[in-house]
């Protein structure tokens, strides 16, 4: 299966509204029991070489209610910089567009905490970031090779609201090379699931979410393990003014399997941490149990004379 990604989409402002700065989730991982903490900011704290025409954005890890909370943007002289705010309920994304291009220099930005949509969510944690703007204007879309490889594992994650273990497919995506006017470190990655065994009638890619650009070229995506089978992903890069790259036509696919899990068991192995337990850990546990049973049976068998 392949999807067609028009080259013109890289320059489409409509794509910025409908796709750009979309929730991957975690991904971005949600805070305990749906609290809408700020889990990603664009640009990130400590960023340099931010273009003067950047659109600033914060992603909230769970659905939130925006009630005209204030975003504070101060220049290096402590002067407040006017911004126009827009909150996207569908993507839990708050965007701040400076009223004028930013002057070169250091800026401090405070993203507010927002109240969660769910009754148990409470008020999330905001975030303060600092970054440096240059006189450079970002004028061209990023260039991105697309995803290059995929692996998978199976884990059990504890739902902090329901206090239960849920099966998750854990996909390890290899991200190709990218370049942009302001460097790849300031890009975001928009990930899509293009084939889902739980949705065989899928006719278009479904959004997974937005992620910070992975410096090591590796990205983990966790998806509900509803049904095993052929699963495919694609991705595009997006810069700080909303321009989107190509590369989304390149899919990576893997066929998952879903072995049984047993409630009440826990395995801890090097390289894995609670609450998830990998397939390899379960295999090791079952093999050890079989070995022990074999030894016990051998010990009980009378020796032949």
N, C-alpha and C positions, 0 to 999 in steps of 0.2 A: 504494500500500500504506500502511496506517496501523495503528498499534499503540495499544491501549487501556492507559492508565496510571491505575489506580484512585486516586482522591483519598485514600483511606484509607492508601495506601502511604506517604504523607508522614509518617505518624505510627507506622508499623509498626516495632517493634524488630527483627522478622525481616528487614526490608529492610536494616537496619544490618549484620546478620551476613552476609547473603547477597550484598548488593550494595554497601552502604556501604563506603567506603574501599577500593574495588576497584582492581586494577591496570588502568590504562589502558595502560598503558604508556604509555608515556613516556610508552607513553610516557612518559613519562619514559624518558630514553635510558639504556641500560645502559652501565656502565663498560667499559673495554677487556677483551675476552675473558671476559665473564661475571662480572667482579668485582662483588660485591653492595654497592656504595657506597650510602649514604643519599642519595637524590636529591630527596626531598620531605619536608617536615615540616609538621605541622599542630598548633599554629599555626607560621607561619614565623618566622625570626629577626627580632627587632625589632618584632614585632606588639604592638599596644596594644589596649585595650578587649576583651581576652579574657574571656569570661564565666567566672564562678566554678565553673560545673558542666561545664567543657570536658573532653572526652576527648582526650588527647594521642596523636599518632600519627606514625610515621615509615615511609616507604616505601623499600624497598630495590630498586635498579635491576635486580637479577637474583635468581633463586631462591637462598635462603640457608638455613642450618641454625641454628636457635635452640637454644642449649644453656644456657639459664638465665643468659645474660649480664645484668648489672645495668644498669638505667636510673637515673641519678642526677638527682633533682629537688631543688633547694635554693631556699629562700626568701631574701629580701633580708637575713636575719640569719644566713645560712649553715646553717640547720637543714635536715636531710634530711626530705623529705616522703614518706610511704609511698604507694606505688602498687601496683595490681594489674596484672600484665602478661599479655598474650595475644598469641601470634604466629599469624598466618594464613598457612600454607604456600602455599595456592592464590594468594593475592594479594601475598605477600612484604611483609606489613604487620605492624609491631609496634605495639601499642596499649598505652598506660599510662593507667589510670583511677585518679585520686587517691582514696585511701581516704576522704577528707573533702572537701567543697567547698573550693576554694582561697580563701584570704584575699586581700583587695586588696593589691597590691604587685608588686614585681619578682621574677621567678623565673629561675633558670638550669637548663637541662635538657641532659643529655648522653646522646645516643643511642649505643649501642655499635656497634662494627664486628662483623659476623657473617661466618662462614666460608661460602664459596660451596658450592653443591650439586655443581657440576662440579669435576673434578679440577684444572682450570686456573684456577678462579675465585679461589683464595686467600682471604685475609681482606679484606673490604671496609672502606672508610673510614666511620667513624661521623661524627657531627656534633654540635656544641654550639650551642645556641640560647638566646637570652634573650627574654623577653616580659613584658608587664605585664598583670596581671589587675585587673579592676574588680569592684565589688560586684554588678554586674548578673547576673541569671540569665537564660540563654537559654531561653525558654518556648514559642516558636512556631516552626513550620517556615519556611524561607525561601520567598520568592516569586520565581519565575523565568519569564521569557517564553518560554524555549526558544531553540533555534538559529534564526537568521534568514536565513542565506545560506551558499553553499558555492562554492568554486572548486577547481581541481586543477591539478597539474603532474606531471611524471614525472622521477625522479632515479635516479642510481645511487649506492648507498651501499656502502662497503667493509665487509665482515664482518671484525671484528678477530680472530676465532678461526680462520676458514677462509681468510683473506687472499684474498678474492675479491670481485668486484663483484656486487651483487644489485640488481635493478630494484625500485623503490619508487614507488607512487602517493603523492603528497604532496597532502593535502587541506587547504585553508584554510577553516576554519569561522568564521563570524561569530556571536558570542555575544550574545544579547539581554540586556536589563536585568534586574537582580536586586536584591533587598533582603532584609535580615535584621535581627534584634534587635541583632547585633553589627557590622553593616555587611557589605557584599559582599566586602570585601578578605579576610575570614577564611573565605570559602566555598571549598569544593572543587567541581570539576566532574567528574561521572561521565558518560563518553561511551560510547555504544553504537552499533554498526553494525547497522542494521535491515534492510539489503538488501545482499547481497554476491554479485556475479556468479559468484564461485568456489563459492558454496554456494546453488544455485538452490532447493534443498528446505528452506531455512531457515524455521523456524516460529516462532522467537522471537528477540529482539535478542541479539546477542553482545556481551559486554563488551570494550571497547577499553582502558579504564584510567581512572585518576584523575589529575587535573591540578590544579595551583594555579589560582586564579581569574585569568584574563587581564585585566590592568588596561587594556589597549588594546582589549579586545573581540574579539581575534583569537586563534585557536587552530589550531596546525598538527598534523595527524595523519598519520603515515607508515604505510602498509600495504603488505604484499608485493604486487607486481604479478603475481599469478598468472593473472588473467583480467580483461580489460577488459569494461566494460558498466555497467549501472545500479547505482549505489552510493548508499546512503542512511545518514544518521546522525541520532541524536537524543541529547539530554543532559538531565540533571537536576542541580540544585544540592544540596549537602549542607552542613549547618553543623557546628560543633564538638561538638555533642552527638549527631549522627547523624540528625537530622531531615532529610527529603528533600522537595524542592519538587515542584510540578507542572511542566509544560512539556515533559515527555518525549513527549507525544503529537504534538508539532510536529516533523516530519521535514524535512530538507533533502536533496535528491537531485541527482546529476549523473551524466552518462554519460561514462565514461572511454574513451580509445582508447590503444592501445599501439603506437607506432611502433618500428621496429627500432633496436637499439643495437649498437655494434661494440666489442668488447674491444680495448684498447690505445690508444684515442683519449681525449683529454682536452680539455675546453674550459673556458676561464675567461672569464667576462663580468662586467660590473658588477652587483653585487647577488647573485651566486652564489659559493659557496665550495666547495672540495674537501671531501669526496669526491663530492658530488652535482653533476650537470650537468642543467640544465633542458631541457625540450622546445624552448623558444625558442632556446637556445644551439645545439642540434643543427640546428635549422632554419637558423639563421644560418650555421653551418659548411657545410652542404650547399649553400646558396645561393651562398656564396663560392666553393666548389669548382666549381660549375657556371659561375659567371662567369669563373673563371680558365680553365676548359676552353674556353669560348667565345672568350676573347681569344687563347688559344694556337692554336685552329683558324683564327681570322681571320688571325693572323700568318703561318700556313703556306700560306694560300690565295693562289695567284698572282693578281695584279691583272689584271682583264680589260682587253684593248686595244680 
